[in-house]
């Protein structure tokens, strides 16, 4: 998987998993126990982790020594 494919996949995952969160906040999803459980324990953590991964992946890779050092 190339870097652009990985980024597209994570962005798509991030956007798709944000839909249940919006339904929980603005819709009737808060009254469905299974949907509440999914939103709280699956969708929300994955959205947070995917957002952080998109944001600080280069720093993590440099810190672990997996990426070449930055040139200034």
Secondary structure, 3 states (H helix, E strand, C coil): CCHHHHHHHHHHHHHHHHHHHHHHHHCHHHHCHHHHHHHHHHHHHHHHHHHHHHHHHHHHHHHHCCCCCCCC
